[in-house]
Amino acid sequence: MTTAVAHPSPARLTVALLLAFALTAALSAWPGRLAPGMPPVFWLPAGIGLATLLLMGRLGVLLCFIGNLLVGWAHYRIAPDGNQAWLLPMLAILDTGQAWLAASQWRQRELQGHRPLLQRPRELIFFWGRVCALPALMGILPALLTLTTSGIPLPAMDETALTTLEYVTGNILGMLLIAPCLVIWRDRRRWSIRRRVEHWWWPPQLALVVVIVLLVMNGSALVLLLPVLLGTTIYYRLPGVTLSLLLISVSLTVVTASGGGPYDHATQHANFLDLHLFLFSVTLTLQYMAFGQEQLLEYQRELKHDVALRTRELRKANARLAEMATTDELTGVANRREWQRHSAEAMMLSRRTDEPLSVLMLDLDHFKSVNDTYGHLIGDLVLRAVCRACEGALRATDHFGRWGGEEFVVLLPNTGDIEAAQVAEKLRYAAAATWVDHNERRVQVTISVGVTTLRPNDATLDDLIKRADDALYSAKRAGRNRVMVAPSVMPGGDS
């Protein structure tokens, strides 16, 4: 979509459009100085009139009329029939009507499509036919009638038809060359030309275009323009190809009007017709390629955005799956599998570094009665509260996990049996000081803890788990709410 940007003030825009009328009229009428009696190859003010009505709304009608008056005055100053200047208001009205018809077609298509015109290649057919060609075709007959009723003698019928065709094609070509400039200005945040200019490709390319245009003056290198224009279209898209087409159109027209250029027919009319055919074919082809290239790049941007979005979603999903695979859903602590994996690695590291390692196994006392008395929802809240209390009493290097049900395990790296027993007592006090409110009553539990330390003859983690479990049930048999430490040596004196 087109990014909204700030527009210049109406006063500045009015001055800019009037200057554009004057400049484009001078460019369009310039060849007339070199070939008197020949109609303009392109009439750029027709495109400026369209832009004026689209940018200025109702005020644009008056501004377009004033601009066409200035344009007509400049044109008739160099025309052989300059004494017919009183026709200027009538011709300005006709030119303004042509611009109004083109702008109406433009706006109607935008209202139907609910978006700005000329953003897709398929819209070019409408633009070429309804915006550029139709107003020019409908405006030529009133212009001829105006000239006829004014008493101006017209040439022979065949020459009149040829001149009429040249005027029509000149107006259409003016629309084709100027209207894309309006699109470029309207969508100026869309183009990344500034970044490309920093690569220093644009100045050499312009120089190459100028050199090839100079070669074209000799009439033998016209085909060399095509590779340059194709490269410009692909690399610089619509802004680059529009500027190049304007440069080439003005250059070739001036050269042809001077008697040079690639065409060498018996009459200037034939030369100008060939020039029209060349400019039309190149302009239509390159405009379609430019919009197609832009659409392709837009699809690529959308694809990259979709891929990036789905990649982020996939990463989040994978992170969630990894969390679900390693975390107990109810309490949020490590689940049994993750705790065993982490503890097995810590056990191997402890063997390698010859550092002590302890394991605690704890169980909530009479937890079944909590579920039976208060319900499983309160029981779940009690489990979460005890987990938070125990994790708050442990070091960052300790690893707390849920073994199953109301049983939990703790891995204490670099901790001997005496320090492990102290940690177990700390956990017991933390759990006893924890409660859950239910109907203005405190629901509290105690825990029993079994403690064991890694022995040299322990083959696997299961050996520590079994001893800690035995110590835990010894604590329960001894009355619960206490800590029991497994012997550091096996009966019989084996360490």
C-alpha positions as CSV (number, residue, x, y, z in Angstrom):
1,M,0.0,0.0,0.0
2,T,1.0,3.6,-0.6
3,T,2.5,5.3,2.5
4,A,0.8,8.6,3.4
5,V,3.2,11.6,3.2
6,A,2.9,15.3,3.8
7,H,1.7,17.4,0.8
8,P,3.0,20.8,0.0
9,S,0.8,23.9,0.5
10,P,-1.7,24.8,-2.2
11,A,0.2,28.0,-3.0
12,R,3.5,26.2,-3.5
13,L,1.7,23.5,-5.5
14,T,0.0,26.1,-7.7
15,V,3.3,27.8,-8.5
16,A,4.9,24.4,-9.2
17,L,2.2,23.4,-11.6
18,L,2.3,26.7,-13.5
19,L,6.0,26.4,-13.8
20,A,5.5,22.8,-15.0
21,F,3.0,24.1,-17.7
22,A,5.6,26.6,-18.9
23,L,8.5,24.2,-18.9
24,T,6.7,21.3,-20.6
25,A,5.2,23.7,-23.2
26,A,8.7,24.9,-24.0
27,L,10.0,21.4,-24.4
28,S,7.0,20.3,-26.5
29,A,7.2,23.4,-28.8
30,W,10.9,23.4,-29.1
31,P,11.0,21.2,-32.2
32,G,8.6,23.6,-33.8
33,R,11.3,26.2,-34.0
34,L,13.4,23.7,-36.0
35,A,10.6,22.4,-38.2
36,P,8.0,25.1,-38.7
37,G,4.5,23.8,-39.5
38,M,5.0,20.4,-37.8
39,P,2.8,19.5,-34.8
40,P,4.5,18.6,-31.6
41,V,5.7,15.0,-31.4
42,F,4.6,15.0,-27.7
43,W,2.4,17.5,-25.9
44,L,3.5,17.3,-22.3
45,P,1.1,20.0,-21.0
46,A,-1.7,17.4,-21.6
47,G,-0.2,15.3,-18.8
48,I,0.4,18.4,-16.6
49,G,-3.3,19.2,-17.0
50,L,-4.3,15.8,-15.8
51,A,-1.9,16.1,-12.8
52,T,-3.3,19.6,-12.0
53,L,-6.9,18.3,-11.8
54,L,-6.0,15.3,-9.8
55,L,-3.9,17.3,-7.3
56,M,-6.0,20.4,-6.9
57,G,-9.6,19.2,-7.3
58,R,-12.1,21.9,-8.3
59,L,-9.5,24.6,-8.1
60,G,-7.5,22.6,-10.6
61,V,-10.0,23.4,-13.3
62,L,-9.2,27.1,-13.1
63,L,-5.5,26.5,-12.7
64,C,-5.6,24.1,-15.7
65,F,-7.3,26.8,-17.8
66,I,-4.8,29.4,-16.9
67,G,-1.9,27.0,-17.5
68,N,-3.3,26.1,-21.0
69,L,-3.7,29.8,-21.8
70,L,0.0,30.3,-21.0
71,V,0.9,27.2,-23.0
72,G,-1.2,28.3,-26.0
73,W,0.4,31.8,-25.9
74,A,3.9,30.2,-25.9
75,H,2.9,27.8,-28.7
76,Y,1.3,30.4,-31.0
77,R,4.2,32.8,-30.7
78,I,6.2,30.3,-32.7
79,A,3.4,29.0,-34.9
80,P,3.0,30.5,-38.5
81,D,-0.6,31.5,-37.7
82,G,0.3,33.6,-34.6
83,N,-2.3,36.2,-35.6
84,Q,-5.1,33.9,-34.4
85,A,-4.3,34.4,-30.7
86,W,-7.9,35.2,-30.0
87,L,-8.5,31.4,-30.3
88,L,-6.4,30.8,-27.2
89,P,-9.3,30.9,-24.7
90,M,-11.4,28.5,-26.8
91,L,-8.5,26.1,-27.2
92,A,-7.6,26.4,-23.5
93,I,-11.2,25.4,-22.7
94,L,-10.9,22.4,-25.0
95,D,-7.6,21.3,-23.5
96,T,-9.0,21.8,-20.0
97,G,-12.0,19.7,-20.9
98,Q,-9.7,17.0,-22.2
99,A,-7.8,17.0,-18.9
100,W,-11.0,16.9,-17.0
101,L,-12.2,13.9,-18.9
102,A,-8.9,12.1,-18.2
103,A,-9.0,13.0,-14.5
104,S,-12.7,11.8,-14.3
105,Q,-11.7,8.4,-15.7
106,W,-8.8,8.2,-13.3
107,R,-10.9,9.0,-10.2
108,Q,-13.7,6.7,-11.3
109,R,-11.3,3.8,-11.5
110,E,-9.9,4.6,-8.1
111,L,-13.3,4.7,-6.6
112,Q,-14.2,1.3,-8.2
113,G,-10.9,-0.3,-7.1
114,H,-10.8,1.4,-3.6
115,R,-7.1,2.2,-4.1
116,P,-4.8,4.5,-6.1
117,L,-4.6,3.9,-9.8
118,L,-1.4,2.5,-11.4
119,Q,-0.1,0.1,-8.9
120,R,-0.6,-3.1,-11.0
121,P,0.4,-4.0,-14.6
122,R,-3.2,-4.9,-15.5
123,E,-4.3,-1.3,-14.8
124,L,-2.1,0.0,-17.6
125,I,-4.7,-1.1,-20.3
126,F,-7.3,1.2,-18.6
127,F,-4.7,4.0,-18.3
128,W,-3.6,3.8,-21.9
129,G,-7.1,3.5,-23.3
130,R,-9.4,5.5,-21.1
131,V,-7.1,8.1,-19.5
132,C,-4.7,8.8,-22.4
133,A,-6.3,7.8,-25.7
134,L,-10.0,8.5,-25.2
135,P,-9.8,12.2,-24.1
136,A,-7.4,12.9,-26.9
137,L,-9.7,11.3,-29.5
138,M,-12.7,13.1,-28.1
139,G,-11.0,16.4,-28.0
140,I,-9.6,16.5,-31.6
141,L,-13.0,16.9,-33.3
142,P,-14.1,20.0,-31.3
143,A,-10.7,21.5,-32.0
144,L,-11.0,21.0,-35.7
145,L,-14.5,22.4,-35.6
146,T,-13.2,25.4,-33.7
147,L,-10.5,26.0,-36.2
148,T,-12.9,25.5,-39.2
149,T,-15.5,27.9,-37.9
150,S,-12.8,30.5,-37.1
151,G,-12.1,30.9,-40.8
152,I,-8.6,29.5,-40.7
153,P,-7.9,27.7,-44.0
154,L,-7.1,24.1,-43.5
155,P,-4.7,22.0,-45.7
156,A,-5.8,19.4,-48.1
157,M,-7.9,16.5,-46.7
158,D,-5.0,13.9,-46.7
159,E,-2.6,16.3,-45.0
160,T,-5.3,17.4,-42.6
161,A,-5.9,13.7,-41.6
162,L,-2.1,13.2,-41.1
163,T,-1.8,16.4,-39.0
164,T,-4.8,15.3,-37.0
165,L,-3.2,12.0,-36.3
166,E,0.0,13.6,-35.2
167,Y,-1.9,16.0,-32.8
168,V,-3.8,13.0,-31.3
169,T,-0.7,10.9,-30.9
170,G,1.2,13.9,-29.5
171,N,-1.5,14.4,-26.8
172,I,-1.5,10.7,-25.9
173,L,2.3,10.5,-25.7
174,G,2.3,13.6,-23.5
175,M,-0.1,11.8,-21.1
176,L,2.0,8.6,-21.3
177,L,5.2,10.5,-20.4
178,I,3.9,12.8,-17.6
179,A,1.2,10.7,-15.8
180,P,3.9,8.3,-14.4
181,C,5.7,11.3,-12.9
182,L,2.5,11.9,-10.9
183,V,2.5,8.3,-9.7
184,I,6.2,8.6,-8.8
185,W,5.5,11.7,-6.7
186,R,2.4,10.2,-5.1
187,D,4.2,7.0,-4.1
188,R,7.5,8.6,-3.4
189,R,8.0,6.7,-0.1
190,R,7.7,3.5,-2.1
191,W,10.8,3.9,-4.2
192,S,14.3,3.1,-2.8
193,I,16.1,5.3,-5.4
194,R,18.1,7.2,-2.8
195,R,19.7,4.0,-1.5
196,R,20.5,2.9,-5.1
197,V,22.0,6.3,-5.9
198,E,24.5,5.8,-3.1
199,H,25.9,2.8,-5.1
200,W,27.0,5.3,-7.8
201,W,25.2,3.4,-10.5
202,W,22.8,6.1,-11.5
203,P,25.3,8.8,-12.8
204,P,27.2,6.4,-15.1
205,Q,23.9,5.1,-16.4
206,L,22.7,8.6,-17.2
207,A,26.0,9.3,-18.9
208,L,25.6,6.1,-21.0
209,V,22.1,7.1,-22.0
210,V,23.4,10.5,-23.2
211,V,26.2,8.9,-25.1
212,I,23.9,6.5,-26.8
213,V,21.5,9.4,-27.7
214,L,24.4,11.2,-29.3
215,L,25.1,8.1,-31.3
216,V,21.5,7.9,-32.3
217,M,21.9,11.3,-33.9
218,N,24.0,9.6,-36.6
219,G,21.0,7.3,-37.3
220,S,22.8,4.0,-36.8
221,A,22.7,3.1,-33.1
222,L,19.1,3.3,-32.2
223,V,19.0,-0.4,-31.2
224,L,21.6,0.2,-28.6
225,L,19.1,2.2,-26.6
226,L,17.1,-1.0,-25.8
227,P,19.6,-2.8,-23.5
228,V,20.1,0.4,-21.5
229,L,16.4,1.0,-21.2
230,L,15.8,-2.6,-20.2
231,G,18.5,-2.4,-17.5
232,T,17.1,0.9,-16.3
233,T,13.6,-0.6,-16.0
234,I,14.8,-3.6,-14.1
235,Y,17.1,-1.8,-11.7
236,Y,15.4,1.6,-11.3
237,R,11.9,0.6,-12.0
238,L,9.3,3.3,-12.8
239,P,11.3,6.4,-11.7
240,G,14.3,5.4,-13.8
241,V,12.4,4.4,-16.9
242,T,10.2,7.6,-16.8
243,L,13.2,9.9,-16.6
244,S,15.0,8.0,-19.4
245,L,12.0,8.1,-21.7
246,L,11.6,11.8,-21.2
247,L,15.3,12.3,-21.9
248,I,15.1,10.2,-25.0
249,S,11.9,11.6,-26.3
250,V,13.1,15.2,-26.1
251,S,16.5,14.3,-27.6
252,L,15.2,12.3,-30.5
253,T,12.5,14.8,-31.3
254,V,15.0,17.7,-31.4
255,V,17.4,15.7,-33.5
256,T,14.6,14.6,-35.9
257,A,13.2,18.1,-36.3
258,S,16.8,19.3,-37.1
259,G,17.0,16.9,-40.0
260,G,19.1,14.3,-38.3
261,G,18.4,11.2,-36.2
262,P,17.7,7.6,-37.2
263,Y,14.9,8.4,-39.7
264,D,15.7,9.7,-43.2
265,H,12.4,9.8,-45.2
266,A,11.5,12.2,-48.0
267,T,9.1,14.2,-45.7
268,Q,9.2,15.3,-42.1
269,H,5.8,13.9,-41.6
270,A,7.1,10.4,-42.4
271,N,10.0,10.9,-40.0
272,F,7.8,12.1,-37.2
273,L,5.4,9.2,-37.7
274,D,8.2,6.7,-37.4
275,L,9.4,8.5,-34.3
276,H,5.9,8.3,-32.9
277,L,5.8,4.5,-33.5
278,F,9.2,4.1,-31.9
279,L,8.3,6.2,-28.8
280,F,4.9,4.6,-28.4
281,S,6.2,1.0,-28.6
282,V,9.1,1.6,-26.3
283,T,7.0,3.6,-23.8
284,L,4.2,1.0,-23.6
285,T,6.6,-1.9,-23.3
286,L,8.8,-0.4,-20.7
287,Q,5.9,0.9,-18.6
288,Y,4.4,-2.6,-18.5
289,M,7.8,-4.0,-17.6
290,A,8.3,-1.4,-14.8
291,F,5.0,-2.1,-13.2
292,G,5.5,-5.8,-13.6
293,Q,8.9,-5.5,-11.9
294,E,7.4,-3.5,-9.1
295,Q,4.7,-6.1,-8.6
296,L,7.3,-8.9,-8.6
297,L,9.4,-7.0,-6.0
298,E,6.2,-6.4,-3.9
299,Y,5.4,-10.2,-4.0
300,Q,9.0,-10.9,-2.9
301,R,8.7,-8.4,0.0
302,E,5.4,-10.0,1.0
303,L,6.9,-13.4,0.8
304,K,9.9,-12.4,2.9
305,H,7.5,-10.8,5.5
306,D,5.4,-14.0,5.6
307,V,8.4,-16.2,5.9
308,A,9.8,-14.1,8.7
309,L,6.5,-14.0,10.4
310,R,6.0,-17.8,10.2
311,T,9.6,-18.3,11.2
312,R,9.0,-16.3,14.4
313,E,5.8,-18.2,15.0
314,L,7.6,-21.5,14.5
315,R,10.3,-20.5,16.9
316,K,7.7,-19.6,19.5
317,A,5.9,-22.9,18.9
318,N,9.2,-24.8,19.2
319,A,10.1,-22.9,22.4
320,R,6.7,-23.7,23.8
321,L,7.1,-27.4,22.8
322,A,10.5,-27.4,24.4
323,E,9.1,-25.9,27.5
324,M,6.3,-28.4,27.6
325,A,8.8,-31.2,27.2
326,T,11.0,-30.1,30.0
327,T,8.5,-28.3,32.4
328,D,5.8,-29.6,34.7
329,E,2.6,-28.1,33.5
330,L,1.0,-27.7,36.9
331,T,3.9,-26.3,39.0
332,G,6.2,-24.8,36.4
333,V,9.3,-26.6,37.7
334,A,11.4,-29.1,35.8
335,N,9.6,-32.4,35.1
336,R,10.9,-35.8,35.9
337,R,12.6,-36.4,32.6
338,E,14.4,-33.0,32.5
339,W,15.5,-33.3,36.1
340,Q,17.0,-36.7,35.4
341,R,18.8,-35.5,32.3
342,H,20.3,-32.5,34.1
343,S,21.2,-34.6,37.2
344,A,22.9,-37.3,35.2
345,E,25.1,-34.7,33.5
346,A,25.8,-33.1,36.9
347,M,26.7,-36.5,38.3
348,M,29.3,-37.2,35.6
349,L,30.8,-33.7,36.1
350,S,31.0,-34.4,39.9
351,R,32.8,-37.7,39.1
352,R,35.3,-35.9,36.9
353,T,36.0,-33.0,39.3
354,D,35.8,-35.1,42.5
355,E,33.3,-32.8,44.0
356,P,30.4,-33.8,46.4
357,L,26.9,-34.1,45.1
358,S,23.7,-34.5,47.1
359,V,20.1,-35.4,46.2
360,L,17.0,-34.6,48.3
361,M,13.6,-36.2,47.9
362,L,10.7,-34.6,49.6
363,D,7.0,-35.5,49.9
364,L,4.0,-33.4,51.2
365,D,2.6,-35.0,54.3
366,H,-1.0,-36.0,54.3
367,F,-1.6,-34.4,50.9
368,K,-4.3,-36.8,50.0
369,S,-6.4,-35.4,52.9
370,V,-6.0,-31.9,51.5
371,N,-7.5,-33.0,48.2
372,D,-10.3,-34.9,49.9
373,T,-11.1,-32.1,52.2
374,Y,-10.7,-29.0,50.1
375,G,-10.8,-30.3,46.5
376,H,-8.2,-30.8,43.8
377,L,-8.1,-27.1,42.9
378,I,-6.9,-26.1,46.4
379,G,-4.5,-29.1,46.3
380,D,-3.0,-27.7,43.1
381,L,-2.7,-24.3,44.6
382,V,-0.9,-25.9,47.6
383,L,1.5,-27.7,45.3
384,R,2.4,-24.4,43.5
385,A,2.8,-22.5,46.7
386,V,5.2,-25.2,48.1
387,C,7.2,-25.2,44.9
388,R,7.6,-21.4,45.0
389,A,8.7,-21.5,48.6
390,C,11.3,-24.3,48.0
391,E,12.7,-22.6,44.9
392,G,13.0,-19.4,46.8
393,A,15.1,-21.2,49.5
394,L,17.5,-22.8,47.0
395,R,20.6,-21.5,45.2
396,A,20.7,-20.7,41.5
397,T,22.9,-23.7,40.9
398,D,20.5,-26.1,42.6
399,H,18.0,-27.9,40.5
400,F,14.4,-28.4,41.7
401,G,12.0,-30.7,39.9
402,R,8.7,-32.7,40.3
403,W,9.2,-36.4,40.6
404,G,5.5,-37.3,40.5
405,G,2.3,-36.6,42.4
406,E,3.3,-34.7,45.6
407,E,6.9,-35.9,45.5
408,F,9.7,-33.5,44.5
409,V,13.5,-33.9,44.1
410,V,16.4,-31.5,44.5
411,L,19.9,-31.7,43.1
412,L,22.6,-30.0,45.1
413,P,25.9,-29.7,43.3
414,N,29.1,-29.3,45.3
415,T,27.2,-30.1,48.5
416,G,28.1,-32.7,51.1
417,D,25.8,-34.6,53.4
418,I,26.0,-32.0,56.3
419,E,25.3,-29.1,54.1
420,A,22.6,-31.0,52.3
421,A,20.8,-31.8,55.6
422,Q,20.9,-28.0,56.4
423,V,19.3,-27.3,53.0
424,A,16.7,-29.9,53.7
425,E,15.8,-28.3,57.0
426,K,15.6,-24.9,55.3
427,L,13.2,-26.3,52.8
428,R,11.1,-27.9,55.5
429,Y,10.8,-24.6,57.4
430,A,9.9,-22.8,54.1
431,A,7.1,-25.3,53.3
432,A,5.7,-25.1,56.8
433,A,5.5,-21.3,56.6
434,T,3.5,-21.5,53.4
435,W,-0.3,-21.6,53.2
436,V,-3.2,-21.1,50.8
437,D,-6.3,-19.1,51.8
438,H,-9.6,-20.9,51.4
439,N,-12.9,-19.6,52.9
440,E,-10.9,-17.5,55.4
441,R,-9.0,-20.6,56.5
442,R,-5.3,-21.3,56.0
443,V,-4.5,-24.6,54.3
444,Q,-1.0,-25.6,55.3
445,V,1.1,-28.7,54.8
446,T,4.4,-30.0,56.0
447,I,7.0,-32.0,54.1
448,S,9.3,-34.9,54.9
449,V,12.7,-35.0,53.3
450,G,15.2,-37.8,52.5
451,V,18.9,-36.8,52.0
452,T,21.7,-38.7,50.3
453,T,25.1,-38.0,49.0
454,L,27.0,-39.4,46.0
455,R,29.2,-42.4,46.8
456,P,32.1,-43.7,44.9
457,N,30.4,-47.0,44.1
458,D,27.2,-45.4,42.8
459,A,26.9,-46.6,39.2
460,T,23.9,-44.5,38.1
461,L,21.6,-41.7,39.3
462,D,19.1,-44.4,40.3
463,D,21.3,-45.4,43.2
464,L,21.1,-42.0,44.7
465,I,17.3,-41.8,44.1
466,K,16.7,-45.1,45.8
467,R,18.7,-44.1,48.9
468,A,17.0,-40.7,49.1
469,D,13.6,-42.4,48.7
470,D,14.4,-44.9,51.5
471,A,15.5,-42.0,53.7
472,L,12.2,-40.2,52.9
473,Y,10.1,-43.1,54.0
474,S,12.2,-43.5,57.1
475,A,11.3,-39.8,57.9
476,K,7.6,-40.6,57.3
477,R,7.7,-43.7,59.5
478,A,9.4,-41.6,62.2
479,G,6.4,-39.2,62.3
480,R,6.7,-37.0,59.2
481,N,7.6,-33.3,59.0
482,R,11.3,-34.1,59.5
483,V,14.6,-34.7,57.6
484,M,16.3,-38.1,57.4
485,V,19.8,-38.5,56.0
486,A,20.9,-41.7,54.4
487,P,24.2,-43.1,55.8
488,S,27.2,-41.9,53.9
489,V,28.7,-45.4,53.9
490,M,27.0,-48.7,53.3
491,P,26.5,-51.2,56.0
492,G,29.7,-53.4,56.2
493,G,32.0,-50.4,55.9
494,D,32.1,-50.0,52.1
495,S,32.2,-46.3,51.1
